[in-house]
Amino acid sequence: MPFPYVLLSAAVSLDGFLDDTGPERLLLSGPADFDRVDAVRASVDAILIGAGTIRADNPRLLVNAPERRAARVAAGRPEYPLKVAVSGSGELDPDARFWHTGGEKVLYTTDAGAELARRAGVAADVVPLGPGLDWPALLSHLYEARGVRRLMVEGGGTVHSQLLRQGLADELQLVVAPLLVGDPGAPRLFGPGEYQRGRLRLLETRRIEDVVLMRYEPTAPGSGPTAVAADRHWLRIACELAVRCPPSQTAFSVGAVVVAADGTELARGFSREAGDPVVHAEEAALAKLDPADPRLAAATVYSSLEPCARRASRPAPCARLILDAGVRRVVTAWREPDTFVAGADGSGLLTEAGADVVVLPEYGAAAREPNRHLLG
């Protein structure tokens, strides 16, 4: 299922709290950072918050700068991003400012919560997700039914934690404020639980007055047939590598990356790399690794095109090379067409040998782009 790019945005104290327990909202950032957040809001298609944030803060969740709203309209977009609320119970105040400011609103809830919200007269398109909250179904609906490609999530801590635990967050924008809360009853950004593996990659640090913005992205691959946000990150890199291939009339342009379970990049390669006219992307990447590397058994190979099952140029096709290396998980964007090999089925060869093959068709266009001259 294709999902939007999910960006988590939060500000915390030095000891990791989102707020204190006082009657007024604790302001962790200053004017310059509020303006940065406003710019991020203006850049996305939708902004999401949980029911707890609506109850605690009664936010409007708007793009405040008139010039940013005007720029959205000039670009053919709605003046305000879609406002998205999530509630398991559906118990929401219909008079909250969230429902009566800005543009369109949608509430995702359970079947029971939908009945309650509709009876209360919540001014939003109410979408039931079944007996419980299903985050993949929610994100897929936003992508397919609402056209949301970039989603900003502004809280609260429960929502952020759930998205990270399920591997659905593509980026975390975290602002750290120079103060301490120390109240055990105050809300924290992340609660206890089983989070995704590996270290997150630091993309940026920036001083904004007296706070620090840090941007991170997850890197650890998923496991089995389930895709996580990091899988999309690495497959995007594989598609970018395919663009570097010297053009050919007799072979596809493909990029590949091999990534360890903790998110460490082990190797990358692309078709016809280093002047070899017949080398394939997966072959080029695996050739850079020690076959005895113990990390290969739990690694994932990302390939912009399904690994080949048959080839004339070398004794072993790429699907066999992957299996011989001990890798048992492959993520790809595009199944091999019959352009050069009839009935190509590298995925079938891999699956029969016990490997998991994950296809993310939303990256198919990027994978096909450097091969347009072969596809007609």
PyMOL commands that set and color helices and strands:
alter all, ss='L'
color gray80, all
select helices_A, chain A and resi 31-43+51-57+66-74+97-100+111-120+135-146+157-165+229-242+273-275+281-286+294-298+318-324+346-352+361-375
alter helices_A, ss='H'
color red, helices_A
select strands_A, chain A and resi 5-13+46-50+82-87+105-109+125-128+150-153+171-177+201-208+211-217+255-259+265-270+300-303+329-332+356-359
alter strands_A, ss='S'
color yellow, strands_A
deselect
rebuild
show_as cartoon
